[in-house]
Amino acid sequence: MKAARVLRFGPPNVITNDDLPRPEPAAGQLLVRVKAAGVGNWDALIREGKIELQPLPLILGSELSGIVESIGAEVSGFKLGDEVYGATNDQFSGAYAEYALPLARKMAQKPKPLNFIEAASAPVVTVTAWQMLFEYAQVTAGQTVLILGAAGNVGSYAVQLASQAGLHVVATAATADLGYVRSLGAEKVVDYKEERAQEPFTGLDVVLDTVGGDSQQRSLRLLKPGGILVSVVSPVPETTQKRYGVRAAYFYVDVTTARLNRITELFDRGKLVTNVGTVLPLEEVRIAHEMLGGAPHKRGKIVLRIAP
């Protein structure tokens, strides 16, 4: 099988396209014929060696869609031929290949309205947005939430989920994306590049941070006492939380079958829309990673097409 690997850590040009034996599933695993793989910032961090979760060499990629070809021992809820999507494993690796061995507990049936490209774009970012809102912030209808980076892959789903949950959604985004974010359900969107862009937003119940840096720091003072900032970028020191009288949470996404099933239900009911950007063949994986590093690409999730 073809697979995109790194034999050493470094920039995008360390990625090699190699021929490897087709793997066999161990207990708890599925063998999936991969149709598409999502490309995300986590993949770049692993490629660069900033997050060392498993030894080299390793196959990159943490999310995929495809068809179940074989089922390992101790797996239930799947059958041969199932169209599935989800995350690979706790090491966030293995998806950029013609065959992958995801843990069954991180996979689910593919949403029926989505094609394989769309499905591969969704697992990590949708579950991240879900966890931010409902597990860490524990939002309730009527609250006001500020979403930083609302046109991004996580932010765009957070806007949809928050709006549908009855929250008042305010957001920051780039100039070109203001209308797009409003179309997802945000009540007010401001250009993040404008000086004091976040000043109109005060007395917030929740801030969802997908940006970090100065934006995260400025948003802390906009929270009401006891409000919460949830970040997937960087933690907020306890001393800072106490100074502002607020709470903060920082976490790594945990993709599970149960969480994906909730997301699948929303897609099946037409409640969520995907945000696919640039689609490339597996052979152009280096270009995909250059895009992660800032090379021009379409708004939305970068996806590798693995098989027709």
C-alpha positions in Angstrom: 0.0 0.0 0.0 1.0 3.6 -0.5 1.6 5.6 2.7 3.0 9.1 3.6 5.6 8.7 6.3 8.3 10.7 8.2 11.6 9.0 8.8 12.9 12.1 10.6 11.3 15.1 12.1 11.4 18.4 10.1 9.7 20.6 7.5 7.2 19.3 4.9 10.0 18.0 2.6 10.8 15.2 5.2 7.5 13.5 4.2 8.1 10.5 1.9 5.5 8.5 -0.1 6.5 4.8 0.5 5.3 1.4 -0.4 4.5 -0.7 2.7 2.8 -4.0 3.4 -0.9 -3.9 4.0 -1.4 -4.2 7.8 -3.7 -6.6 9.7 -6.0 -5.5 12.5 -5.1 -6.3 16.1 -7.6 -6.6 18.9 -9.7 -3.4 19.1 -8.8 -2.3 15.6 -10.5 -2.0 12.3 -8.8 -2.4 8.9 -10.1 0.5 6.9 -9.6 1.0 3.1 -9.0 4.7 3.4 -10.9 6.9 0.9 -9.8 10.3 2.4 -7.8 11.7 5.2 -8.1 15.1 6.9 -5.0 17.3 7.3 -4.8 19.3 10.5 -2.4 21.4 12.6 -1.8 18.4 14.9 -0.3 16.5 11.9 2.3 19.3 11.4 3.2 19.3 15.1 3.9 15.6 14.9 5.8 16.0 11.7 8.0 18.6 13.3 8.7 16.5 16.4 7.0 19.0 18.7 4.7 16.3 20.0 6.4 12.9 20.2 3.7 10.4 20.6 5.3 7.4 18.9 8.8 6.5 17.6 9.9 7.0 14.0 9.2 6.1 11.3 5.5 6.9 11.5 2.6 7.3 9.1 1.1 10.8 9.5 -2.6 11.5 9.8 -5.2 11.5 12.6 -8.6 11.4 10.9 -10.0 9.5 8.0 -13.0 8.1 6.2 -13.3 4.8 4.3 -14.7 1.3 4.2 -14.2 -1.5 6.7 -12.2 -4.3 5.1 -11.4 -6.5 8.2 -12.3 -6.5 11.9 -10.0 -7.2 14.8 -10.9 -9.3 17.9 -13.0 -7.7 20.6 -14.7 -5.3 18.3 -18.5 -5.0 18.1 -20.8 -2.6 16.3 -19.1 -2.8 12.8 -19.4 -5.1 9.9 -17.4 -5.6 6.7 -18.3 -3.0 4.1 -19.4 -0.3 6.6 -18.7 3.2 5.5 -17.0 4.8 8.5 -15.2 7.9 9.7 -13.3 9.0 12.8 -9.8 9.3 14.3 -7.0 6.8 14.2 -5.6 6.3 17.7 -4.2 8.0 20.8 -1.0 8.7 18.8 -2.9 10.7 16.2 -1.1 8.8 13.4 -1.7 6.3 10.5 -4.4 7.9 8.3 -2.3 9.1 5.3 -2.3 5.6 3.8 -4.4 3.4 1.5 -5.1 1.2 4.5 -5.3 2.2 8.2 -5.8 0.5 11.5 -7.9 2.9 13.6 -9.2 1.9 17.0 -12.8 0.9 16.7 -13.6 3.0 19.8 -12.6 6.1 17.8 -14.7 5.3 14.7 -18.4 5.6 13.8 -20.7 5.1 10.8 -20.2 7.9 8.2 -23.0 10.4 8.1 -25.2 9.5 5.1 -25.4 13.0 3.5 -21.6 13.3 3.4 -19.2 12.0 0.8 -15.9 10.5 1.9 -14.0 13.8 1.4 -16.5 15.7 3.5 -16.6 13.0 6.2 -12.8 12.9 6.5 -12.8 16.7 7.1 -15.0 16.4 10.1 -14.1 14.0 13.0 -11.5 15.9 15.0 -12.8 19.4 14.5 -16.5 18.6 15.1 -15.7 16.7 18.3 -13.4 19.5 19.4 -16.1 22.0 19.1 -18.6 19.7 20.8 -16.3 19.2 23.8 -15.5 22.9 24.1 -19.2 23.8 24.3 -20.9 21.0 26.1 -18.3 19.2 28.1 -15.9 22.0 29.3 -18.0 25.2 29.1 -21.2 23.3 29.9 -23.3 26.0 28.1 -27.0 26.5 28.6 -29.5 28.3 26.4 -29.5 32.1 26.7 -25.8 32.4 27.5 -23.5 34.6 25.4 -20.4 33.0 23.9 -17.5 34.6 22.0 -15.8 32.4 19.5 -12.3 33.5 18.5 -11.3 32.4 15.0 -14.9 31.6 14.1 -14.2 30.9 10.4 -11.6 28.3 11.2 -12.1 24.5 11.1 -13.1 24.2 14.8 -14.6 27.7 15.0 -17.1 27.2 12.2 -18.6 24.1 13.8 -18.6 25.9 17.2 -20.7 28.7 15.7 -23.2 26.2 14.3 -23.5 24.1 17.5 -23.7 27.1 19.8 -26.4 28.8 17.7 -28.5 25.7 17.5 -28.1 25.3 21.3 -29.8 28.6 21.9 -26.8 30.7 22.7 -26.1 34.2 21.7 -23.1 33.9 19.4 -20.5 36.7 18.9 -17.3 36.1 17.0 -14.1 37.3 15.5 -12.9 36.5 12.0 -11.0 37.9 9.0 -12.6 40.6 6.9 -13.3 38.2 4.0 -15.0 35.7 6.4 -17.4 38.0 8.2 -20.4 37.2 6.0 -19.6 33.5 6.1 -19.6 33.4 9.9 -22.9 35.3 10.1 -24.4 32.7 7.7 -23.4 29.9 10.2 -25.5 31.6 13.0 -23.4 34.3 14.6 -25.3 37.4 15.7 -22.3 39.7 15.6 -18.9 39.3 13.9 -16.0 41.7 14.0 -12.7 41.8 12.1 -10.0 40.4 14.4 -7.4 42.7 12.8 -9.2 45.9 13.9 -7.7 47.5 16.9 -9.7 46.7 20.0 -11.8 44.4 17.9 -13.2 42.5 20.9 -14.2 45.6 22.9 -17.9 45.5 21.9 -18.1 42.1 23.7 -18.5 42.4 27.5 -20.2 40.4 30.2 -19.6 37.1 28.4 -20.5 33.8 29.9 -18.1 31.8 27.7 -15.1 32.4 25.4 -14.0 29.6 23.0 -10.4 30.2 22.0 -9.0 28.6 18.8 -6.4 31.4 18.3 -4.4 31.9 21.5 -1.8 34.7 22.0 -3.0 38.3 22.5 -6.6 37.5 21.5 -6.8 35.0 24.4 -5.4 37.5 26.9 -7.7 40.3 25.8 -10.8 38.1 26.0 -10.2 37.2 29.6 -11.3 40.7 30.8 -14.5 40.4 28.7 -15.8 37.5 30.8 -18.3 38.1 33.6 -17.1 37.0 37.1 -17.1 33.2 37.1 -17.2 32.9 33.3 -15.1 30.4 31.5 -12.5 30.4 28.7 -12.0 27.1 26.9 -8.9 26.9 24.7 -7.5 24.3 22.4 -4.3 26.4 21.9 -2.7 27.1 25.2 -3.6 27.0 28.9 -4.3 30.0 31.1 -2.2 30.1 34.3 -4.2 29.8 37.5 -2.7 33.1 38.7 -4.2 34.8 35.7 -7.6 33.1 36.2 -7.7 34.4 39.8 -6.7 37.9 38.7 -9.6 38.2 36.4 -12.0 36.2 38.6 -12.7 33.7 35.8 -12.1 30.0 35.0 -10.2 28.4 32.1 -9.9 25.0 30.6 -7.4 23.6 28.1 -7.6 20.1 26.6 -6.7 17.7 23.8 -9.7 16.4 21.8 -10.9 12.9 22.6 -12.7 11.4 19.6 -15.0 8.5 20.6 -17.7 6.5 18.9 -20.3 8.0 21.2 -19.3 11.6 20.5 -19.1 10.9 16.7 -22.6 9.3 16.8 -24.0 12.6 18.1 -22.2 14.5 15.3 -23.5 11.9 12.8 -27.0 12.5 13.9 -26.7 16.2 13.4 -25.3 15.8 9.9 -28.0 13.2 9.1 -30.7 15.7 10.2 -29.1 18.5 8.1 -28.1 20.5 11.2 -24.4 20.9 10.3 -22.6 21.9 7.2 -19.0 20.9 6.4 -16.3 23.3 5.4 -14.0 21.5 2.9 -11.2 23.7 1.4 -8.4 22.3 -0.7 -8.5 18.7 -1.8 -5.2 17.1 -2.9 -4.1 13.5 -3.9 -1.9 11.6 -1.4 1.1 12.2 -3.7 0.9 15.9 -2.9 0.9 15.6 0.8 4.0 17.9 1.1 2.0 20.6 -0.5 -0.8 20.0 2.0 1.6 20.5 4.8 3.1 23.6 3.2 -0.5 25.0 3.3 -0.7 24.2 7.0 2.4 26.3 7.4 0.9 29.3 5.6 1.0 28.6 1.9 -2.2 29.9 0.1 -5.2 27.6 0.1 -8.9 27.8 0.2 -10.8 28.5 3.4 -11.8 25.3 5.1 -10.3 21.9 5.9 -7.5 20.5 3.8 -8.2 16.9 2.8 -6.2 14.2 1.0 -8.0 12.1 -1.5 -6.6 8.6 -1.0 -8.7 6.4 -3.3 -11.4 7.1 -5.9 
